[in-house]
Amino acid sequence: MVVSDLGRNGHYDQKPVAATMGRIAEQIGPDAILALGDTHHYGGVESVTDPLWMTNYELIYDHPELMVNWYPVCGNHEYRGNTQAVIDYSGISRRWEMPARYYTKTFEDDGTTVKVVFLDTTPLIDKYRKKTDTYPDAVNQDTEAQLQWLEKTLTEATEDWIVVVGHHPIYAYTDKSESERTDMQKKVDTILRKHNVDMYICGHIHNYQHIRRPASKIDYVVNTSGSLTRTPKEIEGTVFCNNSPGFSVLTADKDNLKLNLLDKEGKTIHVVSRTK
């Protein structure tokens, strides 16, 4: 399961979406949940004992079938607070598994392997590095080290499917600063295209968008918010867009990789599908 932009203290559609996640999890038995940033709006968390861990996360996603491992990344809102606490919470919660700011996890089932590469995108975007009062920890991160790690990781990858995830989009419709996307295109997309990854999945924009770009074989997907959404518009390469809150479900076998985009009732409204 893939979620993003969750934390609204249970308001808007966060609780209904969480309930649907539990119901769907009962049916499919997910291996894990990928959390693509902004688990905590608006100012991140101050510590591993911040009450927001309860009101944004633990008491909301309380269904027994959601007690699987969650693999998160930081979003820009986490960077407004204590980002190290987001990592350190792995030592508090039995299901929060964040070993570093960027990392990989390989999933295997019936002989099929999927490598998920988790990126820390906020420090890769110059506007956040310049706003040291608002995002104090962004400028402290070594951008080149992360990009060199990404290059090495993808060079050495041998899994059947390669999925890269992060908080910020490479391509998307949004009224947010265009520099966010251009920085991601220059720094990240060039590496992803070089290695022909299968999908790049992100959050940040609070709606669903599936985009294919000329001269790229990658499926670029914006995952919707699990609480409060915004209305998207089509851009060049848009295959699908929708403002429903919800979450997605990633499945794979040797021949097929599918990302099912679900609304808050659990209905599949679009499928991103790749075949070998």
Backbone hydrogen bonds in HBPLUS format (Angstrom, degrees):
<---DONOR---> <-ACCEPTOR-->    atom                        ^
c    i                          cat <-CA-CA->   ^        H-A-AA   ^      H-
h    n   atom  resd res      DA  || num        DHA   H-A  angle D-A-AA Bond
n    s   type  num  typ     dist DA aas  dist angle  dist       angle   num
A0034-LEU N   A0001-MET O   2.81 MM  33  6.21 165.4  1.83 159.0 160.1     1
A0002-VAL N   A0248-SER O   2.74 MM 246  5.05 155.3  1.80 145.2 146.0     2
A0248-SER N   A0002-VAL O   3.02 MM 246  5.05 169.6  2.03 146.7 150.1     3
A0003-VAL N   A0034-LEU O   2.84 MM  31  6.17 168.4  1.85 171.2 173.7     4
A0036-LEU N   A0003-VAL O   2.86 MM  33  6.22 169.7  1.87 155.8 154.8     5
A0226-GLY N   A0004-SER O   3.07 MM 222  6.18 136.4  2.27 163.4 176.3     6
A0005-ASP N   A0037-GLY O   2.99 MM  32  6.04 158.6  2.03 170.5 170.9     7
A0041-HIS N   A0007-GLY O   3.33 MM  34  5.33 143.9  2.47 119.2 127.1     8
A0011-HIS N   A0008-ARG O   3.00 MM   3  5.40 169.6  2.01 118.8 121.5     9
A0014-GLN N   A0011-HIS O   3.12 MM   3  5.78 165.3  2.14 135.1 137.2    10
A0013-ASP N   A0227-SER O   3.32 MM 214  4.38 148.4  2.43 106.7 111.8    11
A0017-VAL N   A0013-ASP O   3.03 MM   4  6.03 163.7  2.05 152.6 157.5    12
A0018-ALA N   A0014-GLN O   2.95 MM   4  6.07 157.0  2.00 146.3 153.3    13
A0019-ALA N   A0015-LYS O   2.93 MM   4  6.15 154.7  1.99 152.0 158.5    14
A0020-THR N   A0016-PRO O   3.01 MM   4  6.29 155.5  2.07 146.3 152.6    15
A0021-MET N   A0017-VAL O   2.86 MM   4  6.14 154.6  1.92 150.2 157.8    16
A0022-GLY N   A0018-ALA O   3.06 MM   4  6.36 154.3  2.13 145.5 151.3    17
A0023-ARG N   A0019-ALA O   3.05 MM   4  6.39 155.5  2.11 145.8 152.3    18
A0024-ILE N   A0020-THR O   2.87 MM   4  6.10 167.7  1.88 160.4 162.6    19
A0025-ALA N   A0021-MET O   2.82 MM   4  5.90 154.8  1.88 146.6 154.7    20
A0026-GLU N   A0022-GLY O   3.04 MM   4  6.28 142.9  2.18 141.3 150.0    21
A0027-GLN N   A0024-ILE O   2.94 MM   3  5.11 125.4  2.24  99.1 113.6    22
A0028-ILE N   A0024-ILE O   2.98 MM   4  6.30 153.6  2.05 155.7 163.3    23
A0029-GLY N   A0025-ALA O   2.81 MM   4  5.12 153.3  1.88 137.8 143.8    24
A0033-ILE N   A0069-ASN O   2.95 MM  36  6.37 152.6  2.03 153.0 158.8    25
A0071-TYR N   A0033-ILE O   2.77 MM  38  6.18 158.2  1.81 157.3 164.7    26
A0035-ALA N   A0071-TYR O   2.98 MM  36  5.94 159.4  2.02 125.4 131.9    27
A0073-VAL N   A0035-ALA O   2.99 MM  38  6.49 130.7  2.24 165.5 176.7    28
A0082-ASN N   A0045-VAL O   2.79 MM  37  5.77 173.5  1.79 170.6 172.8    29
A0050-ASP N   A0047-SER O   3.36 MM   3  5.21 166.9  2.37 101.4 103.4    30
A0053-TRP N   A0050-ASP O   3.06 MM   3  6.01 164.3  2.08 128.8 131.9    31
A0054-MET N   A0051-PRO O   2.91 MM   3  5.45 138.8  2.08 112.9 123.5    32
A0055-THR N   A0051-PRO O   3.13 MM   4  6.52 162.7  2.16 152.6 156.0    33
A0056-ASN N   A0052-LEU O   2.83 MM   4  5.36 155.8  1.89 140.1 145.3    34
A0058-GLU N   A0053-TRP O   2.91 MM   5  6.23 165.3  1.93 163.0 159.7    35
A0059-LEU N   A0054-MET O   3.00 MM   5  5.42 165.0  2.02 141.8 145.6    36
A0060-ILE N   A0057-TYR O   3.11 MM   3  5.30 144.5  2.24 105.9 116.6    37
A0061-TYR N   A0057-TYR O   2.96 MM   4  5.94 177.0  1.96 170.8 170.2    38
A0066-LEU N   A0063-HIS O   2.88 MM   3  5.36 160.6  1.92 119.2 125.7    39
A0067-MET N   A0064-PRO O   3.21 MM   3  5.49 160.4  2.25 111.0 113.3    40
A0070-TRP N   A0095-ARG O   2.62 MM  25  5.69 170.4  1.63 162.6 160.1    41
A0097-GLU N   A0070-TRP O   2.83 MM  27  5.77 168.7  1.84 167.8 169.7    42
A0079-TYR N   A0075-GLY O   3.28 MM   4  6.62 145.1  2.41 141.6 151.1    43
A0080-ARG N   A0077-HIS O   3.10 MM   3  5.22 158.4  2.15 102.9 109.6    44
A0081-GLY N   A0078-GLU O   2.99 MM   3  5.49 160.1  2.04 113.3 119.8    45
A0085-ALA N   A0082-ASN O   3.20 MM   3  5.47 130.9  2.46 100.1 112.1    46
A0086-VAL N   A0083-THR O   3.07 MM   3  5.21 131.8  2.31  98.6 111.3    47
A0088-ASP N   A0084-GLN O   2.82 MM   4  6.08 165.9  1.84 153.1 157.8    48
A0089-TYR N   A0085-ALA O   2.93 MM   4  5.90 129.8  2.18 137.7 147.3    49
A0090-SER N   A0087-ILE O   3.08 MM   3  5.95 165.9  2.10 121.1 125.7    50
A0091-GLY N   A0088-ASP O   2.91 MM   3  5.70 162.4  1.94 122.0 126.7    51
A0092-ILE N   A0089-TYR O   2.92 MM   3  5.00 158.3  1.96 106.1 113.4    52
A0093-SER N   A0089-TYR O   2.95 MM   4  6.15 169.0  1.96 175.0 171.3    53
A0103-TYR N   A0118-PHE O   3.15 MM  15  5.29 140.9  2.31 130.1 141.6    54
A0118-PHE N   A0103-TYR O   2.81 MM  15  5.29 163.8  1.83 167.7 171.5    55
A0105-LYS N   A0116-VAL O   2.96 MM  11  5.33 149.9  2.05 149.5 158.0    56
A0116-VAL N   A0105-LYS O   2.86 MM  11  5.33 170.5  1.87 152.1 155.4    57
A0107-PHE N   A0114-VAL O   2.84 MM   7  5.20 163.8  1.87 152.0 153.2    58
A0114-VAL N   A0107-PHE O   2.84 MM   7  5.20 156.4  1.90 152.6 159.5    59
A0109-ASP N   A0112-THR O   2.95 MM   3  5.32 153.9  2.02 145.3 153.7    60
A0112-THR N   A0109-ASP O   2.93 MM   3  5.32 168.6  1.94 121.4 124.6    61
A0161-TRP N   A0113-THR O   3.18 MM  48  6.56 146.0  2.30 147.1 156.7    62
A0115-LYS N   A0161-TRP O   2.94 MM  46  6.30 164.8  1.97 167.0 163.1    63
A0163-VAL N   A0115-LYS O   2.92 MM  48  6.20 173.5  1.92 168.8 171.0    64
A0117-VAL N   A0163-VAL O   2.85 MM  46  6.29 156.6  1.91 152.6 160.5    65
A0165-VAL N   A0117-VAL O   2.82 MM  48  6.08 168.5  1.83 163.8 164.1    66
A0119-LEU N   A0165-VAL O   2.87 MM  46  6.13 158.1  1.91 156.0 163.5    67
A0124-LEU N   A0121-THR O   2.90 MM   3  5.15 143.0  2.04 109.7 121.6    68
A0125-ILE N   A0122-THR O   3.19 MM   3  5.63 167.6  2.21 116.5 120.2    69
A0128-TYR N   A0125-ILE O   3.20 MM   3  5.93 138.2  2.39 118.3 126.9    70
A0130-LYS N   A0126-ASP O   3.05 MM   4  6.29 141.5  2.21 152.5 162.5    71
A0135-TYR N   A0131-LYS O   2.83 MM   4  5.85 170.1  1.84 166.3 169.7    72
A0138-ALA N   A0135-TYR O   3.19 MM   3  5.75 155.8  2.25 118.2 124.9    73
A0140-ASN N   A0137-ASP O   3.23 MM   3  5.30 140.3  2.40  98.3 109.5    74
A0141-GLN N   A0138-ALA O   3.23 MM   3  5.75 168.1  2.24 115.1 118.7    75
A0146-GLN N   A0142-ASP O   3.26 MM   4  6.60 156.3  2.32 149.0 154.6    76
A0147-LEU N   A0143-THR O   3.04 MM   4  6.36 162.5  2.07 156.0 160.8    77
A0148-GLN N   A0144-GLU O   2.88 MM   4  6.02 157.7  1.93 150.7 156.7    78
A0149-TRP N   A0145-ALA O   2.96 MM   4  6.10 151.9  2.05 141.3 149.4    79
A0150-LEU N   A0146-GLN O   2.87 MM   4  6.16 152.6  1.94 147.1 154.8    80
A0151-GLU N   A0147-LEU O   2.98 MM   4  6.21 163.1  2.01 147.5 151.3    81
A0152-LYS N   A0148-GLN O   3.01 MM   4  6.21 164.7  2.03 148.6 152.5    82
A0153-THR N   A0149-TRP O   2.80 MM   4  5.93 160.7  1.84 151.5 157.5    83
A0154-LEU N   A0150-LEU O   2.98 MM   4  6.14 165.4  2.01 155.0 157.6    84
A0155-THR N   A0151-GLU O   2.99 MM   4  6.07 150.5  2.07 143.9 152.8    85
A0156-GLU N   A0152-LYS O   3.09 MM   4  6.23 150.6  2.18 146.6 152.9    86
A0157-ALA N   A0154-LEU O   3.37 MM   3  5.03 149.1  2.47  91.9 100.6    87
A0198-ASP N   A0162-ILE O   2.93 MM  36  5.51 148.4  2.03 146.6 156.9    88
A0164-VAL N   A0199-MET O   2.93 MM  35  6.22 171.5  1.94 160.6 159.3    89
A0201-ILE N   A0164-VAL O   2.93 MM  37  6.43 153.8  1.99 154.0 161.9    90
A0166-GLY N   A0201-ILE O   3.12 MM  35  6.63 146.8  2.23 154.0 162.1    91
A0203-GLY N   A0167-HIS O   2.99 MM  36  5.05 157.9  2.04 120.7 127.9    92
A0180-GLU N   A0177-SER O   3.12 MM   3  5.76 154.0  2.19 113.8 120.2    93
A0181-ARG N   A0178-GLU O   3.05 MM   3  5.59 120.2  2.42 111.4 123.4    94
A0182-THR N   A0178-GLU O   3.09 MM   4  6.43 167.7  2.10 155.6 159.5    95
A0183-ASP N   A0179-SER O   2.93 MM   4  5.83 159.2  1.97 142.1 147.2    96
A0184-MET N   A0180-GLU O   3.22 MM   4  6.40 156.6  2.28 138.9 145.3    97
A0185-GLN N   A0181-ARG O   2.78 MM   4  6.02 151.3  1.86 151.8 160.6    98
A0186-LYS N   A0182-THR O   2.99 MM   4  6.13 162.5  2.02 148.0 151.8    99
A0187-LYS N   A0183-ASP O   2.96 MM   4  6.01 165.5  1.98 150.0 154.5   100
A0188-VAL N   A0184-MET O   2.84 MM   4  5.21 149.7  1.94 130.4 140.5   101
A0189-ASP N   A0184-MET O   3.01 MM   5  6.42 159.2  2.06 150.2 156.6   102
A0191-ILE N   A0188-VAL O   2.99 MM   3  5.45 126.6  2.28 109.6 122.6   103
A0192-LEU N   A0188-VAL O   3.02 MM   4  6.35 160.4  2.06 153.9 160.2   104
A0193-ARG N   A0189-ASP O   2.86 MM   4  5.97 166.9  1.88 156.5 159.0   105
A0194-LYS N   A0190-THR O   3.20 MM   4  6.20 154.1  2.27 132.8 140.0   106
A0195-HIS N   A0191-ILE O   3.23 MM   4  6.47 146.3  2.35 144.7 152.0   107
A0197-VAL N   A0192-LEU O   3.33 MM   5  5.72 164.4  2.35 147.4 152.0   108
A0196-ASN N   A0193-ARG O   3.13 MM   3  4.94 160.7  2.17 100.9 106.9   109
A0219-ASP N   A0198-ASP O   3.14 MM  21  6.43 168.7  2.16 145.3 148.1   110
A0200-TYR N   A0219-ASP O   2.96 MM  19  6.36 157.0  2.02 156.4 158.3   111
A0221-VAL N   A0200-TYR O   2.85 MM  21  6.15 173.0  1.85 168.3 169.8   112
A0202-CYS N   A0221-VAL O   2.95 MM  19  6.42 149.6  2.05 156.9 166.7   113
A0223-ASN N   A0202-CYS O   2.70 MM  21  5.80 170.6  1.71 149.3 152.2   114
A0230-ARG N   A0206-HIS O   2.89 MM  24  5.60 151.1  1.97 145.4 147.2   115
A0208-TYR N   A0242-ASN O   2.83 MM  34  5.13 161.9  1.86 169.5 169.0   116
A0242-ASN N   A0208-TYR O   3.06 MM  34  5.13 150.7  2.15 134.3 137.2   117
A0209-GLN N   A0222-VAL O   3.17 MM  13  4.87 151.7  2.26 130.8 132.7   118
A0222-VAL N   A0209-GLN O   2.70 MM  13  4.87 164.8  1.73 149.1 154.6   119
A0210-HIS N   A0240-PHE O   2.82 MM  30  5.11 159.7  1.87 153.4 152.8   120
A0239-VAL N   A0210-HIS O   2.72 MM  29  5.39 175.0  1.72 160.1 160.3   121
A0240-PHE N   A0210-HIS O   3.35 MM  30  5.11 154.0  2.42 135.2 136.4   122
A0211-ILE N   A0220-TYR O   2.80 MM   9  5.11 167.7  1.82 158.7 162.6   123
A0220-TYR N   A0211-ILE O   3.02 MM   9  5.11 166.4  2.04 167.1 162.9   124
A0212-ARG N   A0237-GLY O   2.90 MM  25  4.92 163.3  1.92 137.8 139.5   125
A0216-SER N   A0213-ARG O   3.18 MM   3  5.53 146.1  2.30 135.8 132.2   126
A0246-GLY N   A0225-SER O   3.10 MM  21  6.36 158.1  2.15 143.5 150.4   127
A0238-THR N   A0235-ILE O   3.05 MM   3  5.49 164.5  2.07 139.5 137.1   128
A0262-LEU N   A0247-PHE O   2.94 MM  15  5.53 157.4  1.99 154.3 161.8   129
A0249-VAL N   A0260-ASN O   2.87 MM  11  5.04 150.7  1.95 138.1 147.8   130
A0260-ASN N   A0249-VAL O   2.79 MM  11  5.04 166.7  1.80 151.8 149.0   131
A0251-THR N   A0258-LYS O   2.82 MM   7  5.26 163.1  1.85 155.9 161.6   132
A0258-LYS N   A0251-THR O   2.89 MM   7  5.26 169.5  1.90 150.4 153.7   133
A0253-ASP N   A0256-ASN O   2.87 MM   3  5.34 151.8  1.94 154.3 160.5   134
A0276-LYS N   A0255-ASP O   3.04 MM  21  5.19 144.6  2.17 135.8 141.0   135
A0257-LEU N   A0274-ARG O   2.92 MM  17  5.11 158.0  1.97 144.5 148.6   136
A0274-ARG N   A0257-LEU O   2.84 MM  17  5.11 151.6  1.92 152.1 160.2   137
A0259-LEU N   A0272-VAL O   2.83 MM  13  4.99 154.5  1.89 142.9 151.4   138
A0272-VAL N   A0259-LEU O   2.91 MM  13  4.99 170.0  1.92 144.1 145.2   139
A0261-LEU N   A0270-HIS O   2.84 MM   9  5.28 172.3  1.85 166.3 167.4   140
A0269-ILE N   A0261-LEU O   2.80 MM   8  5.83 162.2  1.83 167.9 173.6   141
A0263-ASP N   A0267-LYS O   2.94 MM   4  5.49 150.7  2.02 143.8 151.2   142
A0266-GLY N   A0263-ASP O   2.94 MM   3  5.27 157.9  1.99 111.9 119.1   143
